[in-house]
Amino acid sequence: MKTWGDSGSVLPAAPRRPHEARIRFLTAGLAILLIILGLESSSPLLKYRIFPWLQSHRAPTESASPKAPIEWDSVSATESLVFKPCYDGYECAKLKLPFDYFNGTFPDSTISLAITKLPARVPIDDPRYGGPILINPGGPGGPGALFALGSGRVLQTVVDSAVDPDSAVQPDDFMNSERYFDIIGFDPRGIGWSDPGATCMPDEPSFWSWKLRESTEGILGSSDAALGRLWSMNHAYGTSCKQALDDEHGPDIKQYMTTASVARDMLEIVEKHADYVAEKAAQLAAEKAKTRARCKRPEVPDHKSNSAKLQYWGFSYGTYLGFTFASMFPDRVGRLILDGVVNADDYNTSLGNGSLHDAEKAMSSFYTFCVRSGPELCPLATSTSSAKDIEHRVQSIVQSLYHNPIEISSAHGPDILTYSDIKSVLFSAIYQPAVAFPFVAHILAAVEAGGGSIIEDLARAYRPTHIYSCPINGSAPAAKYFSDVTTTAILCSDGQDQTSESIEAFEKYLDLLVSISPTSGAIWSMLRMKCASWKIKAVHKFGDDFGGNTSHPILFLSNTADPVTPLRSAKIMSAKFPGSAVLVQDSAGHCSISTPTPCTMLFIRSYFQTGVLPAPNTICTPPNSPFSLNSTDPESPFYDTSLADSVSHRLGPDMEALGWESYMDSDEGQIIMDAGKSLQRSFAENGVYYKVHTNERVDKMLASWVREHIVL
């Protein structure tokens, strides 16, 4: 990578800084990772459309060298939770559950849910034991078991007390006020390591080949033929999947994957875990009684399964799952955080146009980032550039690829970088601006220059989405491929039936989304197209009667410029649950983890520790940076009048008196800052939940860059 002056030319020759060559080398891998991150966080089917070579379960970076990995096929499903050690400090289990809770179909058939647990840092009979917090990574279709392996320790750091449970120095009220939690991830029915898995194609090579053919058509709007061809392909796929189901004997998991069934599964997990805790607590009590025969028998904590409450942190689609649970079982709600909130009305219309309400605000933050950071971080900027100048330049660069993709030749074979490729990069970048924007700027500059090593590396990472390949004579392990049927089966079964929609009506919908968000509309509308072609009907779904008086108030989290789950969605859903609160984070990106600020994390910790909600109109303001939005400042281009009465915090209220610098110099400040960096690192380095199947070089360069360069 070259350095840039303040002139209008791009990439002039200049001395390099020592790390610049490495950054240039790593940019492509990071960009691919960010595409995966963005598409996975709210819709894996979009990710698979661009990256059909994903979804291989592995022990993530946090457990990169697991001491006791397990073969999930060898784990027996049991009706009660039976945990066994796995993945270096984790515990794994498979829970046997009914296919159908609601209609009694196939009463003798069962499913098994894969569960991974990071145990609490205190024993379960310790009064400081806070119980389990279930997590869901989004999707629909994200595998929570792998998510827990990749991010469990970081999430536990955020929710646990800041006081070391083994510390010799404890506050006076330590035994009564501090809490330490299990973190539990599970693969929802039909997904990941859970059995049976949802499929439509007869084998993985068939799926990959089909996805290569589909991706060759590009995104909607990439040619005058794309709409008709993609419409026909998706309808052929959906109809074929229904025919395959009709030919089967016995239950098909695709009819039993709605969010209502997953919410009912969560209740089972909560109750079975309460039984597990009660049994273990009784065993510990008996052991203590034996060793202290002359002492009074210790009291056994009361863990009644029929009154156990859900503690939960759900992201993106995970918020829909969370408030579905809260609507179905309001008296079983413990402490629920719903982060990056889906509007139920949008979701039930195939994640409709309301999802993109703030998408262009997120994209605009890229242009202001370039102006504020200057040419050193954004080669698209000059010393005199305005945000409008950057916007026009970016759109010109993107449009240049519409008819004329960049030619790429290498010893690995030929390729091209297309309009669809670069549009997908931009769509994904607005999911996590703090990580993506500097590198997207470099990629765009290289496109403008007509190529370069950054583009070549990017093309090499894209290669599996363009070209089918397989090992020869077993010379290398074959990639494992999964279909996008899990997302389609959930999303399209949960909501309103779209199968009667005509191509003419869909085209109007597409035009509407593109008018709302030129960055995202063409890609996001594919969700509606998938549902228009999905012929399989669910046996049971929840409906649309969301809301209720929950036994504990819910905490909703939302960014001011979230590209797919806008702030207004959080406000709409919070209004359905009396007593709940919305904590606003003034940043662009999807979910709070896109810019994990100490303020937000301290409020999250306080909620899980005490159950107390933030005061109304609380907004967390990240430290000043080129990414700042300043949404409460009338002079800011992102000024939001609805936030005029907000009370701004840079830290949680309990820490505010210390001041930013003092707190950041403290041990707790360092821990919370490190946790924030680790969240970004974990979500990025692991591609959220899946390994990147490019090649070893791209995989390693990706991990190396994320470890060395991600900052808050």
VOGUZA-529601 format. One record per residue (C-alpha): x, y, z. Coordinates in steps of 0.001 Angstrom, whole numbers, padded with zeros to 6 digits, always signed. Layout:
// VOGUZA-529601
XYZ;...
// end
This chain:
// VOGUZA-529601
+000000+000000+000000;+001254+003460-000893;+000843+006703+000958;-001132+009648-000331;-000774+013372-000401;-003552+015922-000383;-003787+016191-004127;-006625+014748-006111;-004572+011937-007631;-004783+008472-006192;-001885+006380-005003;+001096+008566-005930;+004518+007197-005150;+005750+007964-001627;+007839+006322+001092;+006108+003477+002844;+005653+003093+006550;+006956-000210+007900;+003530-001765+008371;+001919-000553+005158;+002941-003467+002993;+001460-005848+005522;-001803-003881+005673;-002017-003892+001894;-001491-007628+001900;-004194-008156+004494;-006847-005851+003114;-008467-008370+000798;-008875-010991+003457;-010354-008457+005843;-012827-007230+003253;-014021-010758+002593;-014359-011348+006302;-016432-008208+006675;-018748-009336+003937;-019271-012535+005862;-019742-010583+009078;-022337-008264+007636;-024345-010883+005820;-024267-013317+008706;-025363-010826+011320;-028800-010361+009849;-029202-012787+006977;-027008-015789+006234;-028884-016464+002997;-027415-013274+001530;-024006-014383+002709;-024380-017760+001021;-025565-016118-002165;-022200-014386-002405;-020144-016962-000486;-021435-020490-001035;-018187-021918+000311;-018910-021036+003953;-020236-022756+007054;-017692-025207+008281;-017958-025654+012041;-014643-025456+013830;-013239-024536+017164;-012941-020760+016824;-009943-018588+017560;-010819-018220+021212;-010388-021963+021463;-007965-022323+018579;-006220-025322+020187;-009018-027130+021984;-007781-029675+024509;-010858-031811+024119;-012668-031258+020821;-015572-033569+020201;-017139-035253+017234;-020724-034105+017474;-022037-037124+015600;-020794-039246+018500;-022687-037243+021136;-025875-038974+022200;-028988-036846+022609;-030565-037183+026050;-033840-036012+027557;-031991-034319+030409;-028816-032269+030073;-025681-034401+030240;-022627-032218+029743;-019207-033498+028773;-015938-031513+028606;-015112-030052+025209;-013117-027261+023600;-010783-026327+026431;-012986-025301+029334;-016373-025607+027662;-019027-028269+028162;-021140-029786+025390;-024427-031639+025287;-027219-032669+022957;-030781-032287+024194;-033569-034499+022829;-036789-032561+022206;-040097-033087+020360;-040500-032312+016679;-043885-030724+017294;-044988-029068+020543;-048185-027561+019199;-050089-030011+016986;-048957-033454+018094;-047785-034561+014649;-045207-037368+014605;-045273-037824+018402;-042553-040484+018308;-040072-038323+016387;-037509-036102+018096;-034829-033571+017320;-031538-032987+019120;-030155-029544+019915;-026392-029020+020100;-025472-026972+023186;-022150-025497+024272;-021694-023985+027718;-018962-021876+029251;-019443-022593+032976;-019592-019768+035485;-016415-018856+037331;-017990-019910+040629;-019576-023241+041620;-023324-023592+041167;-023860-023793+044961;-022087-020470+045450;-024531-017658+046346;-022823-015562+043668;-023804-018007+040907;-026060-016075+038541;-027309-018966+036401;-027149-019346+032613;-027408-016620+029986;-028508-018006+026624;-027180-016243+023529;-028231-016140+019887;-026053-014691+017092;-028771-013726+014633;-029636-014890+011161;-032068-016481+011192;-029818-019473+010773;-026813-018550+012921;-025399-021465+014945;-025299-020390+018583;-023181-023317+019767;-020264-022150+017653;-020995-018536+018565;-020526-019403+022238;-017201-021073+021478;-015993-018003+019610;-017276-015237+021869;-018378-016846+025120;-015436-015757+027239;-015667-012170+026053;-019411-012007+026647;-018873-013510+030077;-016329-010792+030867;-018913-008152+029996;-021804-009594+032039;-019837-010850+035066;-018903-008712+038030;-015686-006771+037567;-014470-008224+040877;-012328-011339+040524;-014268-014079+042344;-010993-015450+043712;-009636-012096+044806;-008495-011840+048418;-009752-008254+048567;-013532-008081+048327;-016056-005272+048921;-018188-005521+052060;-021317-006518+050161;-019486-008832+047759;-021386-012021+048598;-024721-010328+048096;-024143-008149+045057;-021727-009873+042685;-022938-012326+040041;-021123-014777+037738;-022908-016470+034851;-022791-019484+032581;-022831-018609+028884;-024895-021052+026813;-025054-021187+023036;-027255-023589+021113;-027808-024422+017476;-031525-023899+016807;-033419-026798+015296;-032343-027684+011774;-029105-025682+012072;-025419-026475+012549;-024636-029385+014844;-028300-029957+015724;-030083-032938+014146;-031690-033371+011723;-030294-030641+009520;-032376-028748+006994;-031441-029387+003364;-032947-029076-000102;-030190-030300-002403;-029078-033941-002574;-025440-033209-001706;-023024-030361-001035;-021342-030253-004489;-024779-029878-006056;-025526-026942-003796;-022173-025277-004532;-022627-025716-008277;-026105-024225-008125;-024920-021256-006079;-022077-020612-008533;-024609-020477-011336;-026845-018128-009347;-024013-015817-008301;-022867-015531-011921;-026059-013572-012598;-024883-010906-010127;-027061-008953-007723;-030417-007515-008717;-029873-004450-010863;-026494-005603-012118;-027923-006151-015613;-031251-005824-017385;-031554-009627-017305;-030702-010228-013643;-034232-009855-012275;-035870-012320-014636;-033126-014894-014364;-032852-014750-010570;-036631-014862-010236;-036793-018025-012356;-033845-019647-010593;-035243-019010-007142;-038676-020291-008064;-037162-023432-009583;-035185-023943-006366;-038158-023361-004047;-040477-025627-006012;-037865-028377-006196;-037341-028184-002448;-041088-028631-001901;-041141-031612-004244;-038250-033195-002340;-040203-032734+000893;-043321-034321-000638;-041285-037387-001624;-040077-037950+001954;-041664-040271+004493;-041877-038965+008016;-041366-035435+009370;-039209-032867+007598;-037464-030404+009883;-038096-027530+007469;-041761-027514+008533;-040829-027294+012211;-038243-024510+012309;-040335-021430+013015;-039270-019055+015760;-042211-020176+017906;-040740-023687+018034;-037261-022352+018810;-038680-020186+021609;-040360-023296+023026;-037001-025101+022765;-035418-022294+024787;-037944-022814+027552;-036968-026483+027595;-033276-025574+027831;-033989-023210+030720;-036014-025825+032599;-033647-028706+031898;-030724-026593+033028;-032564-025712+036237;-033024-029464+036834;-029335-029983+036122;-028341-027276+038601;-030671-028641+041284;-029226-032128+040883;-025626-030897+040982;-026360-028673+043974;-027841-031636+045827;-024752-033713+045030;-022465-030972+046300;-024547-030607+049445;-024364-034346+050089;-020597-034330+049598;-020211-031452+052035;-022427-033231+054537;-020207-036301+054367;-017009-034360+054893;-018545-032309+057695;-020591-034980+059419;-020863-033030+062665;-021958-029865+060977;-025444-028879+059966;-026311-030096+056478;-025876-027227+054001;-029008-025804+052487;-029579-026678+048851;-030393-023696+046586;-033915-023781+045219;-033829-024228+041439;-037387-025150+040407;-037553-025909+036709;-041201-024927+036375;-040450-021401+037546;-037006-020921+036017;-036684-017744+033975;-034802-017066+030763;-031703-014853+030863;-030698-013971+027340;-028638-011777+025026;-029792-011904+021416;-028401-010089+018381;-030309-009033+015240;-032727-011889+014416;-031962-013010+017973;-034066-010046+019092;-037062-011427+017185;-036482-014746+018916;-036203-012948+022255;-039405-010963+022017;-041241-013972+020587;-040268-015859+023744;-041322-012886+025876;-044685-012747+024097;-045305-016475+024464;-044034-016813+028030;-044122-013366+029672;-044002-014863+033176;-040758-016720+032338;-038747-013646+031383;-035642-012900+033437;-033049-010439+032221;-033284-010114+028432;-031065-007918+026268;-032195-007514+022663;-029364-005963+020647;-029919-004611+017106;-033696-004796+017226;-035808-006214+014423;-039253-004684+013927;-041712-007569+013928;-043799-005957+011173;-040756-005686+008912;-039604-009198+009692;-043009-010676+009014;-042968-009149+005535;-039644-010822+004659;-037609-008128+006449;-039356-005373+004530;-038447-001844+003583;-038509-000470+007140;-035323-002422+007851;-033333-000035+005641;-034561+003188+007246;-031051+004116+008463;-028954+002290+005863;-027951+005414+003943;-027155+007210+007190;-024656+004419+007841;-023279+004782+004309;-023023+008560+004724;-020845+007964+007771;-018269+006514+005373;-018090+009817+003515;-017711+011846+006725;-015122+009338+007946;-013036+010038+004844;-013287+013806+005326;-012363+013648+009015;-009564+011132+008694;-007997+012626+005562;-005945+010972+002855;-003717+009076+005291;-006562+006724+006251;-008865+007322+003284;-007097+007622-000075;-010342+008889-001605;-010007+012157+000329;-007968+015275-000322;-007316+018173+002012;-010271+020039+000482;-012743+017181-000002;-016291+017479+001260;-018534+014552+002119;-020412+015170-001141;-017138+015034-003065;-016364+011630-001545;-019861+010370-002251;-019690+011346-005916;-016276+009773-006247;-017407+006503-004651;-020495+006264-006856;-018404+006943-009945;-015968+004173-008953;-018773+001683-008367;-020539+002573-011592;-017323+002166-013580;-017540-001587-012991;-021099-001945-014273;-020086-002600-017882;-016354-003034-017409;-015219-005395-014621;-011556-005332-013709;-009571-008028-015467;-007418-010138-013169;-004825-012648-014291;-002602-014728-012061;-000921-018084-011794;-004034-019251-009939;-006161-018590-012994;-008204-015749-014491;-010923-013799-012730;-012770-010482-012777;-013942-008051-010107;-017509-007019-010869;-020063-004381-010024;-021889-006948-007877;-018689-007735-005985;-017990-004130-005043;-021631-003403-004167;-021523-006367-001811;-018369-005028-000178;-020047-001664+000490;-023189-003319+001830;-021113-005334+004267;-018832-002491+005317;-021659-000477+006852;-022291-003339+009274;-018999-002695+011089;-017585+000693+010059;-014883+000932+012723;-013188-002111+011234;-014183-001875+007585;-014075+001729+006434;-010306+002338+006137;-009844-000815+004101;-012868-000353+001898;-011422+003072+001079;-008202+001399-000087;-010103-001115-002179;-012160+001613-003870;-009029+003614-004599;-007432+000573-006191;-010533+000016-008344;-010289+003627-009480;-006633+003080-010340;-007554+000053-012440;-006149-002688-010258;-003222-003576-008073;-002199-006178-005558;-005084-005318-003227;-007546-006199-005982;-005618-009340-006835;-005765-010495-003216;-009450-009645-003069;-010102-011662-006220;-008191-014611-004812;-010367-014542-001711;-013485-014285-003904;-012338-017146-006136;-014395-019924-004468;-017544-017898-005179;-016672-017810-008862;-014995-021131-009631;-015730-024691-008526;-012704-026649-007370;-012024-029771-005367;-008953-031620-004084;-007227-034106-006375;-006633-037587-004994;-007331-036372-001470;-004448-033892-001596;-006360-031360+000495;-009477-031445+002635;-012625-030588+000771;-014616-027596+001918;-017934-028342+003576;-020928-026587+002076;-024381-025961+003429;-027427-024480+001771;-029202-021295+002747;-032346-023290+003400;-032133-022735+007174;-032639-018999+006838;-035332-019363+004211;-037233-022002+006161;-037364-019801+009273;-037863-016344+007768;-040386-017340+005127;-042365-019569+007481;-042538-017040+010317;-044058-014238+008284;-046797-013550+005799;-047114-015839+002804;-045407-014153-000168;-045836-016933-002735;-048665-015225-004593;-046477-012220-005428;-045903-011659-009152;-042632-010604-010696;-044232-007249-011582;-045187-006615-007937;-041729-007680-006811;-040081-005293-009250;-042020-002405-007678;-040853-003570-004261;-037263-003713-005521;-037527-000180-006883;-038875+001008-003526;-035973-000525-001586;-033403+000902-003983;-034987+004342-003608;-034743+004027+000189;-031192+002692+000134;-029166+002633-003085;-026402+000885-001126;-028463-001997+000222;-031804-002212-001585;-030854-004551-004421;-029196-007023-002059;-031761-006817+000760;-034696-007385-001598;-033400-010898-002302;-034975-011900+001001;-038425-011133-000393;-037628-012993-003597;-036612-016076-001610;-039881-016013+000296;-041916-015479-002871;-040516-018788-004119;-040720-020784-000843;-043553-023307-001152;-043122-025164+002153;-045603-024256+004887;-044793-024482+008574;-046866-026684+010843;-047064-023871+013434;-045985-020239+013752;-046519-017576+016392;-048347-014917+014410;-048107-011208+015127;-049514-010660+018645;-046233-009422+020103;-045952-007771+023494;-046914-008344+027104;-046260-007562+030732;-043088-009517+031353;-041972-010729+034763;-038798-008650+034337;-038373-005593+032083;-036490-006045+028808;-033487-003937+027768;-033401-003033+024067;-030122-001810+022506;-029909+000166+019268;-027418+002241+017314;-028334+005602+015789;-027278+004439+012314;-027799+000699+012128;-028023-000325+008451;-030654-003074+008869;-032183-002730+012352;-032866+000994+012742;-033383+002824+016018;-037068+003316+015348;-037525-000481+015343;-036251-000655+018917;-038681+002073+019956;-041593+000333+018230;-040878-003006+019886;-040122-001523+023307;-043554+000142+023300;-045136-003317+023142;-043499-004363+026424;-044465-002086+029338;-041586-001203+031628;-038879-001958+029059;-036196+000538+028069;-034162+001453+024973;-030463+002176+025429;-029168+004135+022441;-025570+004013+021236;-024584+006912+018997;-022721+005027+016301;-023077+003484+012876;-023017-000256+012394;-025092-003304+013190;-025685-004112+016869;-023772-002644+019789;-020745-004852+019125;-019996-002932+015916;-018622-000155+018157;-018545-001674+021652;-018202+001377+023881;-017406+001179+027619;-020643+003058+028321;-022837+000467+026634;-020955-002452+028140;-021206-000974+031629;-024966-000590+031272;-025170-004204+030028;-023165-005399+033020;-025279-003370+035434;-028479-004818+033969;-027332-008425+034345;-025826-007762+037780;-028713-005809+039311;-031646-005984+036910;-031790-002180+036836;-032577-000481+033516;-030920+002712+032245;-032887+005893+032806;-035182+006996+029969;-033493+008850+027076;-030054+007495+027908;-027582+007623+025031;-024034+006257+025030;-021570+008434+023142;-018372+006747+021886;-015032+008560+022214;-014494+011215+019547;-013056+009798+016341;-013488+010060+012551;-016406+007637+013029;-018326+009948+015394;-021889+010867+014433;-022734+013480+017110;-026433+012813+016649;-027436+015212+019445;-025505+018142+017935;-027649+020418+015701;-024525+021167+013644;-023951+017501+012805;-025157+016073+009476;-026507+013174+011543;-028487+015323+013972;-031625+013519+015142;-034325+015696+016662;-035839+012664+018407;-032697+012513+020533;-032753+016164+021562;-033792+015301+025127;-031297+012472+025513;-028866+012358+028415;-025433+011540+027037;-022928+009280+028801;-019411+008254+027861;-019370+005847+030810;-022068+004258+032898;-023532+006612+035512;-021768+004843+038375;-018424+005562+036732;-019127+009005+035298;-017824+010875+038333;-014400+009323+037896;-013956+010926+034494;-013017+009231+031249;-009242+009263+031626;-009260+008131+035250;-011605+005283+034494;-009660+004163+031439;-006487+004081+033556;-008150+001847+036155;-008027-001945+036134;-011748-002165+035446;-011441+000347+032611;-008713-001693+030991;-010752-004877+031375;-013831-003356+029762;-011756-001799+026955;-010060-005127+026300;-013443-006829+026303;-014651-004393+023656;-011618-005022+021469;-012035-008745+021940;-015666-008577+020891;-014705-006864+017648;-011806-009254+017201;-013905-012335+017906;-016704-011300+015560;-014237-010374+012836;-011567-013036+013180;-014081-015874+013236;-016204-014481+010425;-018758-014276+013187;-019471-017991+013304;-017887-019689+010332;-014420-020390+009051;-013458-018627+005816;-012787-021322+003231;-010431-019461+000973;-006962-020834+001386;-004527-021048+004258;-002787-017819+003220;-005969-015737+003335;-007079-017387+006560;-003811-016652+008331;-003430-013112+007054;-006944-012389+008212;-006351-013642+011732;-003003-011861+011939;-004410-008487+010921;-007379-008662+013263;-005165-009548+016230;-002746-006700+015550;-004879-003840+014277;-008423-003802+015638;-008922-000912+018044;-011982+000673+019596;
// end
